[in-house]
Each structure stands twice: as structure tokens, then as C-alpha cells.
Amino acid sequence: MNQQTRGLRGAAVAIGIWGAATTSAQAQQAAPKTNELVVVTWGGTLQEQQRDSLFRPFSTASGIRVREDTGPQIERSRAEVRSGKPSFDTTATNLAFYLIGKQQDLWAPVDYQYFDKADLAAMPDDIRLSHGVGAYIYAHGMNFSTKAYPAGRPQPNSWADFWDVRKFPGKRSLADCGSATRPVPEAALLADDVPMDKLYPIDIPRAVRKLKELAPHVIWWKNPNQPGQLLATGEVTMAMAPTGRIQTMIDEGAPMAIVWNQSQWTFDIWYALKGAPNADNAMRFLAFAMQPDQQAKFAKVSALAPSNPRALALIDPATTRKLPTHPDNFRHMYKKDEAWWENNRDKWAEACLSAMTR
């Protein structure tokens, strides 16, 4: 077992997994019942990366046409499933959305007969779930402009530095209060000297008080593509953002840097909606998306770590160093408590919004 897998197993979430998996050659080779798959994504660069490394290759390999849409918020999925006629089949979102939807009976059980036995054996238990399968491992962290804070001069390295607008002048960018389950309260508490291993359960009043200190200096974002753009244009000098999106911009020459210290790691989940119009094709796609070749291709273009450890052998060392699961990065991070977010997402959003609008 490699170090990345050990770290993931050590931080496994306490949720049940699907039972003994089998591989059925008949299921893999049988003709699709329909010739279409509708996938919903978060859009932007991530969607382009998924299209090139997953959607188009799947369509070529299977003959199934993939249609894309955006907007995988849990509210939309809930409304569509309860209508009895969902308009899309599958999506990948944060684990908190998955847990909420599973509790509300919104997702279809994963049919693991489509998956390769070797892939299933390699996948950590907390990636292989009853109604979903881990898509990729990612991190949220603070990032800064190397134009504003060049090498050779003081550079920010903690959320306390992010809050310190005297030592590090400039505007900041944070996720909007109601934006999914981004680690805004965790960042506020870390800036207030709470240790990483003492973040949960989150002290919401304390996090709100700390956030109000920084609020006058913040440009809020709703879409995860925005913070990188704000850094690139110089509108802000530091931003909370998914590290994969920032790494993509760095690879393209943007003057930015990722701070792995006090970053948060977790993973997104592929799942299919209950009553999906192309449920069989959704299962075929989930199995395809877990294949080592596809996961390696996606990791190389996205800087998001594969959830199937078999893909690691196919990734070059230079790319591996950019992934959140690389030991030099992983040891500085903390694991997101998805169960806390499942139970407190609305409570945090309400408290945050109320404080910011006063």
C-alpha cells in the first residue's frame, strides 16, 4: 500500500460501503439500453478537463453520446428526482451533497458489476460507496499573487497571514456564504489560532466574528472559477480557491502560488440520480471514469489526485508533486468533516449571511 493510500485510509469517513463486488463480462459487453448520457458539471475549466479526459473518450469507447449541462446543486437534484422525471443522469459534487442526497433517497445504488475487479480491489473503502464512487481528491486552500508578494520578500503562509491586511496589503477573495460547503468558517478559525485538529465541531459564532473582521477587504465569489480570475487581473492579492484550478493557471504562466499549509482536502463523488433516464449508461460511465488510464489523464490536466491508486503509476513525478496527495503537500493539510457539513450547511449559511448583511 503506498503512502497516499495509507493517508486516505487513515482519514476514511465513517459511512458504509457496497457489499462484495463482482465483475460481469456480460454486463460490460451488453449493448446499451439507450444511446445517450446527460452529465451535469460545475462548468468552467473543470468541465473542459472532464470533457477532454472523460466524456469524449467514454463516448468514443462506448458509442454513447454525452450531453453536458451545468448546475449540480443539491436543490436542483432534489427537485428533479422528486418530479419523477430527472433531466440528467449523473454528476460529481462534494461529499456533503452526496450524504444529504443519500439520506433523502435521491441517488441510485451503484451497480458495481460494471467495474473492473482490480480497480475495486485497489480503491480505498471510503471511495467505494453504496450510492456513489469517489471521483478525485482535491483541496481548497489559500493562494496568492506572486506579483504582489514576490520571492525574496515576505510571502503569506497561513490563514492568519490572509487576515493580516497590514502586513500583506490588498483585497482578498472568499467563497460566498451560501456557496456549497467551502471552508470559509474553517479558515476563519485557523486565522483565530484554532489548531487544525480542533476545528470540528465548528464554533459558528466565533467563525462569524472573525470573518466580520476581514469582510470589508473581501470580494466574494460564487463560482470556483472566479478567484483565479480575480488573482489574474490583480483585483485581489490572495484568494481561497480549489488548488487544482489555480495549478492549471500556474501551468499556463499565471503569477500565482499555492499555499498547502492549512489547506483542506476531501474528494468529490460521482453518483447517478434515482430514476435517471439513462441509468444503465450512468453506471457504465462511472466504471469508465474509475479506470486507471482515464484517472491518470484527468490528473495530468487538472492537478486533481486520482481516487483509484492504480492510476498513480501512470503519472509522471512532476505532475505527482502538484497533487494534493503528494506527501510534501498532504502532511500540511486537514481532512474536511463532511458529516459536520451535512448537518450544518444551512445553519452556517444563515449565520454568515445574517452577519454580512448587517
C-alpha positions, 0 to 999 in steps of 0.5 A, spaced: 500 500 500 503 506 498 503 512 502 497 516 499 493 510 500 495 509 507 493 517 508 486 516 505 485 510 509 487 513 515 482 519 514 476 514 511 469 517 513 465 513 517 459 511 512 458 504 509 460 501 503 457 496 497 457 489 499 462 484 495 463 486 488 463 482 482 465 483 475 460 481 469 463 480 462 456 480 460 454 486 463 460 490 460 459 487 453 451 488 453 449 493 448 446 499 451 439 500 453 439 507 450 444 511 446 445 517 450 448 520 457 446 527 460 452 529 465 451 535 469 458 539 471 460 545 475 462 548 468 468 552 467 475 549 466 473 543 470 468 541 465 473 542 459 478 537 463 472 532 464 470 533 457 477 532 454 479 526 459 472 523 460 466 524 456 469 524 449 473 518 450 467 514 454 463 516 448 468 514 443 469 507 447 462 506 448 458 509 442 454 513 447 453 520 446 454 525 452 450 531 453 453 536 458 449 541 462 451 545 468 448 546 475 449 540 480 446 543 486 443 539 491 436 543 490 436 542 483 437 534 484 432 534 489 427 537 485 428 533 479 428 526 482 422 528 486 418 530 479 419 523 477 422 525 471 430 527 472 433 531 466 440 528 467 443 522 469 449 523 473 454 528 476 460 529 481 459 534 487 462 534 494 461 529 499 456 533 503 451 533 497 452 526 496 450 524 504 444 529 504 442 526 497 443 519 500 439 520 506 433 523 502 433 517 497 435 521 491 441 517 488 441 510 485 445 504 488 451 503 484 451 497 480 458 495 481 458 489 476 460 494 471 467 495 474 473 492 473 475 487 479 482 490 480 480 497 480 475 495 486 480 491 489 485 497 489 480 503 491 480 505 498 473 503 502 471 510 503 471 511 495 467 505 494 460 507 496 453 504 496 450 510 492 456 513 489 464 512 487 469 517 489 471 521 483 478 525 485 481 528 491 482 535 491 483 541 496 481 548 497 486 552 500 489 559 500 493 562 494 496 568 492 499 573 487 506 572 486 506 579 483 504 582 489 508 578 494 514 576 490 520 571 492 525 574 496 520 578 500 515 576 505 510 571 502 503 569 506 503 562 509 497 561 513 490 563 514 492 568 519 497 571 514 490 572 509 487 576 515 493 580 516 491 586 511 497 590 514 502 586 513 500 583 506 496 589 503 490 588 498 483 585 497 482 578 498 477 573 495 472 568 499 467 563 497 460 566 498 456 564 504 451 560 501 456 557 496 456 549 497 460 547 503 467 551 502 471 552 508 470 559 509 468 558 517 474 553 517 479 558 515 476 563 519 478 559 525 485 557 523 486 565 522 483 565 530 489 560 532 484 554 532 489 548 531 487 544 525 485 538 529 480 542 533 476 545 528 470 540 528 465 541 531 465 548 528 464 554 533 459 558 528 459 564 532 466 565 533 467 563 525 462 569 524 466 574 528 472 573 525 470 573 518 466 580 520 473 582 521 476 581 514 469 582 510 470 589 508 477 587 504 473 581 501 470 580 494 466 574 494 465 569 489 460 564 487 463 560 482 470 556 483 472 559 477 472 566 479 478 567 484 483 565 479 480 570 475 480 575 480 488 573 482 489 574 474 487 581 473 490 583 480 483 585 483 485 581 489 492 579 492 490 572 495 484 568 494 481 561 497 480 557 491 480 549 489 488 548 488 487 544 482 484 550 478 489 555 480 495 549 478 492 549 471 493 557 471 500 556 474 501 551 468 499 556 463 504 562 466 499 565 471 503 569 477 500 565 482 502 560 488 499 555 492 499 555 499 498 547 502 499 549 509 492 549 512 489 547 506 483 542 506 482 536 502 476 531 501 474 528 494 468 529 490 463 523 488 460 521 482 453 518 483 447 517 478 440 520 480 434 515 482 430 514 476 435 517 471 433 516 464 439 513 462 441 509 468 444 503 465 449 508 461 450 512 468 453 506 471 457 504 465 460 511 465 462 511 472 466 504 471 469 508 465 471 514 469 474 509 475 479 506 470 486 507 471 488 510 464 482 515 464 484 517 472 491 518 470 489 523 464 484 527 468 490 528 473 495 530 468 490 536 466 487 538 472 492 537 478 486 533 481 489 526 485 486 520 482 481 516 487 483 509 484 491 508 486 492 504 480 492 510 476 498 513 480 503 509 476 501 512 470 503 519 472 509 522 471 513 525 478 512 532 476 505 532 475 505 527 482 508 533 486 502 538 484 497 533 487 494 534 493 496 527 495 503 528 494 506 527 501 510 534 501 503 537 500 498 532 504 502 532 511 500 540 511 493 539 510 486 537 514 481 532 512 474 536 511 468 533 516 463 532 511 458 529 516 459 536 520 457 539 513 451 535 512 448 537 518 450 544 518 450 547 511 444 551 512 445 553 519 452 556 517 449 559 511 444 563 515 449 565 520 454 568 515 449 571 511 445 574 517 452 577 519 454 580 512 448 583 511 448 587 517 
